[in-house]
Amino acid sequence: MSYDKNARGARRSRKKVCAFCVDKVDNIDYKDIARLRKFTSDRAKILPRRVTGTCAYHQRELTTAIKRARHVALLPYSSD
């Protein structure tokens, strides 16, 4: 499991790490649709840092890349 139980039975979640820092990605390309889709919800909304585990620097770059991909019609603005 991804969590441990302490003495009271409450969950302690595992610390999320930035996928871009682990892969040593220099810049996030807006044309990499497969990677960008992992960071959007089924409603085509950008997922927050607390859900994805990305660092602040890469979250800002990710947001910009998703918005650029939406602008050139590679990603939808909303779900169908």
BELBELLIN-V395479 format. One record per helix or strand. SS is the DSSP state (2 for helix, 1 for strand). FROM is the first residue (numbers start at 1). TO is the last residue. If there is no record, write none. Layout:
ss=SS from=FROM to=TO
ss=SS from=FROM to=TO
This chain:
ss=1 from=3 to=5
ss=1 from=11 to=13
ss=2 from=19 to=22
ss=2 from=33 to=37
ss=1 from=40 to=40
ss=1 from=46 to=46
ss=2 from=49 to=52
ss=2 from=56 to=71
